[in-house]
């Protein structure tokens, strides 16, 4: 009898069928609905916002340490309280929702199921604890100005004079929208949130401006690192015997006028070299990324009425980081020089003086002669 039971158990284990957990499911979680519905008025301040999905979602999302990292509440009201209930994600503000306030609760892309299928779309609920939704909107694009491309996933905030902060996130091509804000004066600030802590940290690029909102406003933000240190020469590279290219460690103010008195070049024995002209080197524009490909880091989708057909092109050129210097007589081969740049300004207008030594390479052989060209050696460390 015992042998028969064991045989039956083995036969059951060998029977065909789906593995534990059901059949393969390649689809990410689909949003079934929200509570309250988007556009709801007079919502109970004690109510929880719920995003409900068609399957169990993981407590560990993609692109964030926890589900709370995927939630934006606008206006900001402390860290959101986020609850997981298998097929639902509940969101509350710290304390109750404020009375007579319009809220936008955004669930960013990154929700995934138990098979790690990641949802690439976000979801938004707009509701009011009062009886009106203002028909106002601040829209725009934020760029990484130095890189010359959109700042995908950047955080954009609108600050009121009484410290209320409305917040949103840019999509994969840098577009953003902050809707249903009370009319008034706002300081709009956008920044690349590299560490995803929803706050502007030192060395993170940002831009800001002030505007008066009555109904709609459209802005462009050009984020850059606001560095209080002056630019320094990072490298000095002879392009040929008459041309020297100076590369700086930070972007330069594009509107500054340079003259030959600001650049001084001397040989190691202090023999001066005459500088004939000095000019900012126009940077090459970076090619826009292929937005048809899925972004490596999930970012929120564009609002339906602002979804771009193609990535927006910045109106400003990227700031320069190089200066081109023309000299005469020609630089001598295999010779060490010291170049000094004075009163060169960064993007904040901070000016400084820096110095760098460099050594020229051997001259190229004349046409028809045996090749005898060597590349210039690496630039020497900065002269102190």
ZAPA-140550 format. One line per field, with one value per residue (C-alpha): residue in three letters; chain; x, y, z. Coordinates in pm, whole numbers, plus 32768, in hexadecimal, padded with zeros to 4 digits. Each point is the difference from the previous one (the first is absolute). Example, Ala and Ser with C-alpha at 12.3 -4.5 7.8 and 13.67 -1.06 7.14 Angstrom:
vose ALA:SER
zavo A:A
xx 84CE:8089
yy 7E3E:8158
zz 830C:7FBE
END
This chain:
vose UNK:UNK:UNK:UNK:UNK:UNK:UNK:UNK:UNK:UNK:UNK:UNK:UNK:UNK:UNK:UNK:UNK:UNK:UNK:UNK:UNK:UNK:UNK:UNK:UNK:UNK:UNK:UNK:UNK:UNK:UNK:UNK:UNK:UNK:UNK:UNK:UNK:UNK:UNK:UNK:UNK:UNK:UNK:UNK:UNK:UNK:UNK:UNK:UNK:UNK:UNK:UNK:UNK:UNK:UNK:UNK:UNK:UNK:UNK:UNK:UNK:UNK:UNK:UNK:UNK:UNK:UNK:UNK:UNK:UNK:UNK:UNK:UNK:UNK:UNK:UNK:UNK:UNK:UNK:UNK:UNK:UNK:UNK:UNK:UNK:UNK:UNK:UNK:UNK:UNK:UNK:UNK:UNK:UNK:UNK:UNK:UNK:UNK:UNK:UNK:UNK:UNK:UNK:UNK:UNK:UNK:UNK:UNK:UNK:UNK:UNK:UNK:UNK:UNK:UNK:UNK:UNK:UNK:UNK:UNK:UNK:UNK:UNK:UNK:UNK:UNK:UNK:UNK:UNK:UNK:UNK:UNK:UNK:UNK:UNK:UNK:UNK:UNK:UNK:UNK:UNK:UNK:UNK:UNK:UNK:UNK:UNK:UNK:UNK:UNK:UNK:UNK:UNK:UNK:UNK:UNK:UNK:UNK:UNK:UNK:UNK:UNK:UNK:UNK:UNK:UNK:UNK:UNK:UNK:UNK:UNK:UNK:UNK:UNK:UNK:UNK:UNK:UNK:UNK:UNK:UNK:UNK:UNK:UNK:UNK:UNK:UNK:UNK:UNK:UNK:UNK:UNK:UNK:UNK:UNK:UNK:UNK:UNK:UNK:UNK:UNK:UNK:UNK:UNK:UNK:UNK:UNK:UNK:UNK:UNK:UNK:UNK:UNK:UNK:UNK:UNK:UNK:UNK:UNK:UNK:UNK:UNK:UNK:UNK:UNK:UNK:UNK:UNK:UNK:UNK:UNK:UNK:UNK:UNK:UNK:UNK:UNK:UNK:UNK:UNK:UNK:UNK:UNK:UNK:UNK:UNK:UNK:UNK:UNK:UNK:UNK:UNK:UNK:UNK:UNK:UNK:UNK:UNK:UNK:UNK:UNK:UNK:UNK:UNK:UNK:UNK:UNK:UNK:UNK:UNK:UNK:UNK:UNK:UNK:UNK:UNK:UNK:UNK:UNK:UNK:UNK:UNK:UNK:UNK:UNK:UNK:UNK:UNK:UNK:UNK:UNK:UNK:UNK:UNK:UNK:UNK:UNK:UNK:UNK:UNK:UNK:UNK:UNK:UNK:UNK:UNK:UNK:UNK:UNK:UNK:UNK:UNK:UNK:UNK:UNK:UNK:UNK:UNK:UNK:UNK:UNK:UNK:UNK:UNK:UNK:UNK:UNK:UNK:UNK:UNK:UNK:UNK:UNK:UNK:UNK:UNK:UNK:UNK:UNK:UNK:UNK:UNK:UNK:UNK:UNK:UNK:UNK:UNK:UNK:UNK:UNK:UNK:UNK:UNK:UNK:UNK:UNK:UNK:UNK:UNK:UNK:UNK:UNK:UNK:UNK:UNK:UNK:UNK:UNK:UNK:UNK:UNK:UNK:UNK:UNK:UNK:UNK:UNK:UNK:UNK:UNK:UNK:UNK:UNK
zavo A:A:A:A:A:A:A:A:A:A:A:A:A:A:A:A:A:A:A:A:A:A:A:A:A:A:A:A:A:A:A:A:A:A:A:A:A:A:A:A:A:A:A:A:A:A:A:A:A:A:A:A:A:A:A:A:A:A:A:A:A:A:A:A:A:A:A:A:A:A:A:A:A:A:A:A:A:A:A:A:A:A:A:A:A:A:A:A:A:A:A:A:A:A:A:A:A:A:A:A:A:A:A:A:A:A:A:A:A:A:A:A:A:A:A:A:A:A:A:A:A:A:A:A:A:A:A:A:A:A:A:A:A:A:A:A:A:A:A:A:A:A:A:A:A:A:A:A:A:A:A:A:A:A:A:A:A:A:A:A:A:A:A:A:A:A:A:A:A:A:A:A:A:A:A:A:A:A:A:A:A:A:A:A:A:A:A:A:A:A:A:A:A:A:A:A:A:A:A:A:A:A:A:A:A:A:A:A:A:A:A:A:A:A:A:A:A:A:A:A:A:A:A:A:A:A:A:A:A:A:A:A:A:A:A:A:A:A:A:A:A:A:A:A:A:A:A:A:A:A:A:A:A:A:A:A:A:A:A:A:A:A:A:A:A:A:A:A:A:A:A:A:A:A:A:A:A:A:A:A:A:A:A:A:A:A:A:A:A:A:A:A:A:A:A:A:A:A:A:A:A:A:A:A:A:A:A:A:A:A:A:A:A:A:A:A:A:A:A:A:A:A:A:A:A:A:A:A:A:A:A:A:A:A:A:A:A:A:A:A:A:A:A:A:A:A:A:A:A:A:A:A:A:A:A:A:A:A:A:A:A:A:A:A:A:A:A:A:A:A:A:A:A:A:A:A:A:A:A:A:A:A:A:A
xx 8000:811B:80B4:7EC0:7FD8:816A:7FCC:7EC7:80BF:811B:7F08:7F56:814E:8053:7EB4:8018:7F81:8064:8110:7F9D:7F83:7F45:805F:8105:7F80:80D2:7F1A:803A:7EEA:7EDC:7F50:7E91:7F9F:8033:7F43:7F98:7FCD:80DE:7F46:7F39:7F91:7FBA:80D4:8009:814C:8028:7FE2:8116:8058:8007:8098:7F6F:80A3:7F98:8103:80D9:8112:8152:805C:8153:7FD6:80F2:80D1:7FB7:8053:7E91:7EA7:800B:8115:7F08:7F01:7FEC:7EFC:7FC6:7FF7:8112:7F96:8123:8060:7ED3:7F74:7FE3:7F52:8016:7ED7:8055:7F45:7FE0:80E3:7F71:8087:7FC8:809F:80A9:7ED1:7EB6:7FD6:7FDE:7EA4:7FAD:8139:8036:80E9:80B4:807A:80ED:8072:813D:8066:80AB:7EE5:8045:7F57:8091:80A3:80BA:7F32:8029:7EEE:808F:7ED6:7FAB:7EAA:7F70:7ED5:7F8B:7EFE:7F90:7F9C:7F3B:7EF9:80D9:8123:80B1:8039:816D:8142:8177:809E:8158:8143:8133:8153:8154:8097:816D:7FB8:7F14:7EE6:7EBC:8018:7F31:7F59:8060:7F35:7F45:7F72:7F27:8032:7F06:805B:7F68:80DB:7F02:80B9:7F57:80D2:800E:80F6:807A:7FCA:8106:8024:8001:7E97:7F3C:7EAD:7F88:7E86:7EE4:80D7:7F5E:804A:8124:8176:80E1:8173:8027:8131:8070:8125:809A:7FBB:812E:7FD7:7E82:7FCC:7F0A:80DD:8104:815D:8150:8093:7EAC:7FAD:7ECF:7F58:7EF1:7F28:7EDC:7EB3:7EA1:7EF8:7EA2:7F90:811F:8178:810E:816C:8153:80FA:8174:8099:8171:80DB:800B:8171:808D:8166:80A0:8057:815C:80C1:7FDA:80D1:80CC:801D:80B1:7F2B:811B:8129:7F1E:7ED0:7FD8:7EC0:7FC2:7F02:7F6D:7F7C:7EA7:7F22:804D:7F17:7FAC:7FC8:8151:80EE:8164:8133:816B:8068:7F4F:80DF:8176:80E8:8171:810C:809A:811D:7EFC:8016:7EA3:7F2D:7F25:7E8B:7F4C:7E96:7F2A:7EA2:7F09:7FE3:7E9D:7FA4:7F68:7E8F:7FB9:7F20:7EAD:7FCC:7F26:7EBC:7F6C:80DC:7F95:80C1:80F3:7F75:7E84:7F81:7E9A:7F40:7FA9:7EA7:7F1C:7FD1:8175:8090:810B:801E:8179:80EB:7FF1:8130:8098:8005:814A:8146:80C2:80F9:816A:8111:8125:80C0:80BC:8143:80BC:8174:811A:811B:7FB1:8033:814B:8010:8057:7FEC:7F5B:7F21:7F31:7EAC:7F43:7E90:7F86:7E9F:7F4C:7E9A:7F26:7E86:7FC2:80F2:810E:8154:8155:8163:809E:813F:8069:813F:800C:8107:7FEB:804C:80FF:7FB3:7F68:80F1:7FE7:7F3C:80C4:80EB:7FFE:7EED:8085:7EC4:7FB8:7ED0:8026:8044:7EF1:7FD9:80DC:7F5F:7F8B:8112:7FC0
yy 8000:80EE:7FB9:804B:8153:805D:7F9C:80D5:8129:7FDE:7FEC:813E:80B4:7F93:8071:8123:815B:8167:8034:8089:8164:7FCF:802C:80F7:8166:80F4:812B:8107:805A:80B8:8117:7FAC:8148:80F6:8071:8116:8033:810B:814D:7FB6:8126:8021:7ECE:7F9E:8080:7EB2:7F32:7F29:800D:7E9F:7F80:7EA8:7F09:7EC1:7F29:7FF7:8108:7FE5:80C9:803B:80DD:803A:813C:8045:7F61:7FE9:8058:814F:8064:7FEF:80EF:8179:80CE:8165:80E3:7F5D:7F9D:7F44:7E9E:7F40:7EDA:7ED9:7EB7:7EBC:7F15:7EFA:808F:8161:811F:80FA:8160:80FC:814E:803B:805B:802F:80AD:8176:8099:80C0:7F84:7F5F:7ED4:7F44:7EA7:7F65:7E97:7FFD:7EE4:7EDD:7F32:7E90:7EB3:7ED0:7F8E:814D:807F:8179:80FA:8116:80E9:80DF:8054:8142:8056:8169:8057:8120:800B:8137:803D:807B:7F9F:8137:7FEA:806A:7F62:8036:7F37:7FF7:7F48:7FDA:7FCA:7F94:813D:7F96:7EB1:80A4:7F06:7FCF:7FBD:7EC2:7FBB:8150:8083:8148:80CF:8138:80BE:80FD:8125:7F4B:7EC7:7F20:7F24:7F63:7EEC:7F2B:7F39:8027:7EEB:7F55:8134:80FE:8076:8048:8087:808A:8026:8091:80F3:8130:8140:80C1:8038:7ECD:7FB9:7ED8:7F27:7EC8:7F1F:7EB3:7F28:7F1A:7F50:7FF8:809F:8106:811E:80DF:7FA1:80A7:7FB3:7FAB:80D9:80E2:8136:80E4:8127:80CA:8024:8082:7EF5:806C:7EDD:7F5A:8036:7F52:8009:7F70:7FA4:7FD8:7F40:801E:7FD5:814E:8002:811E:7FAA:80A4:7F2D:7F6B:7F84:7E87:7FC2:80C4:7F50:808D:7FC0:8071:80E9:8134:7F88:7FA4:7F73:803E:7F1D:8070:7F2F:80A4:80B3:8167:812B:800F:8178:806A:80C6:7F7E:80BA:7FA9:80A4:7EE8:7EEC:7FF9:7EF5:7FE5:7EFD:7F52:80FE:811B:8065:8088:7F8C:80FF:7FB7:8070:7FA7:7F5D:7F73:7F1B:7EB0:7FB1:7EA5:7EFA:7FC0:7EA8:7F25:7FC4:7EA1:7F03:8023:7ED0:7F2A:7FB9:80D9:7F4B:80B7:8015:8165:807E:8020:814D:808C:7F8D:815F:804F:7EBA:8068:7F6A:8036:806A:817A:80BE:80F4:816A:8042:7F6B:7F39:80E0:7FF0:7F54:8055:8130:8009:80CA:8069:8051:808E:7FA6:7E8A:7F28:7F49:7E85:7F36:8135:803B:8131:8093:809A:80E5:805D:8132:8072:7EE4:7FE6:7ED1:7FF2:80BD:8113:7F93:805B:7F77:7FCA:7EAE:7F7B:7EC4:7F80:7F37:7F6F:8001:7ECB:7FD0:8095:7F2A:7F9E:80BC:7F5B:7EDE:7FE6:7EDA:8021:8098:807F:7FBF:806C:810E:7F67:8017:8158:8039:8042:8165:80F0:807C
zz 8000:805C:7EB6:7F3F:80AA:7FB1:7E94:7FEA:8097:7F04:7EE3:8077:8010:7E9F:7F6C:7F09:8061:8051:8104:8153:7FE2:7EB8:7E92:7F82:7FFA:7F31:803C:810E:80F4:7F5E:80BA:8037:80A2:811A:8131:7FF9:7E8D:7F67:7FFF:813C:80D8:8174:8052:816F:8091:80B6:7EC2:7F71:7E8E:7F73:7EBB:7FB0:7F0F:7F50:80B6:8134:7FF4:80A6:8133:7F5D:7ECC:7EE4:801C:8170:814E:8063:7F7A:80B1:7F0F:7EDD:8099:7FD4:80BB:7F89:80BD:80CB:815D:809B:7FA7:7F76:80C0:7F13:804F:7F36:7FEF:7EF9:7ED2:8088:8066:80FA:8029:8117:804F:814D:80CC:7F4D:7EB1:8030:7FD3:7EBF:7F52:7EAD:800C:7EEE:8068:7F03:7FF8:7F2D:7F17:80AE:8099:7FB6:8039:80B0:7EBA:7FE3:7ED9:8023:7FBA:7F25:801E:8122:808E:808D:80D9:801F:8108:80D9:816D:7F9E:7EF5:7EDB:7F1D:7F78:7E88:8019:7F8C:7FF4:7EE9:7F6C:7FBD:80D7:7F5F:8077:7F71:8007:7F59:7F06:8033:80C1:8176:8009:814E:8097:8125:7FC7:811D:8014:8148:8087:80E0:812C:7FCC:7F56:7F02:7ED2:7F6A:7EC5:7F2F:7E9B:7F04:7F25:7F21:811B:7FE7:813E:806A:814E:7FED:80D1:80C8:80A0:7F3C:8090:7FF5:7FFA:8003:7F17:803A:7F47:8054:7F9F:8131:7FDA:814E:7FF0:8154:7F7A:8073:7F5E:8075:7FC2:7EA8:7F6D:7ED1:8021:7F77:8088:7F9D:8088:7F4C:8035:7FBC:7F9E:7F24:7F40:7FE7:7F35:8065:7FA7:810F:7FBA:8121:8052:8132:80B7:8053:80D1:7F9D:7ECE:7ED0:7FE9:7ED3:7FF6:7EC7:7F00:7EB0:7ECD:7ECC:7F1F:801C:7FF9:80C5:816D:8095:8175:80A9:814F:811F:7FF8:7F00:7FA5:7FE1:7E8F:7FF7:8087:7F26:7FF6:7F8A:7FCF:8149:80BF:7F77:8039:7F73:8053:7FC5:812A:7FED:801C:7E90:7FAA:7EDA:7F55:8016:7EC3:8053:810D:7FD2:80A9:7F51:7FA0:8081:7F20:803B:8091:7F2B:80A0:808B:7F50:80C2:7F53:80DD:8160:80F8:80E6:8131:801B:7FE3:8007:7EBA:7F63:803A:7EE0:7F79:8009:7F79:7F04:7EA6:8010:8119:802E:7F8A:80FB:7F90:80AD:7F88:8106:80B6:7F8D:80C7:7F1C:7F84:7EB6:7FFD:7EC5:8027:7F2F:7FD1:7FF6:8132:7FF1:7FF5:8138:80DA:8151:802C:811A:7FB0:80EF:7FDB:80C0:805B:7F4E:8087:8048:7FCC:8144:7F9C:80F5:7F6B:804F:7F87:7FBC:7F69:7F48:7F60:7EBE:7F19:7E86:7F32:7EEC:7EAE:7EEE:7EEC:7EB1:7EE7:7F6E:8126:80F6:8101:813F:80A7:8169:80C3:8108:8156:810B:8098:812E:8154:803E:8064:815F
END
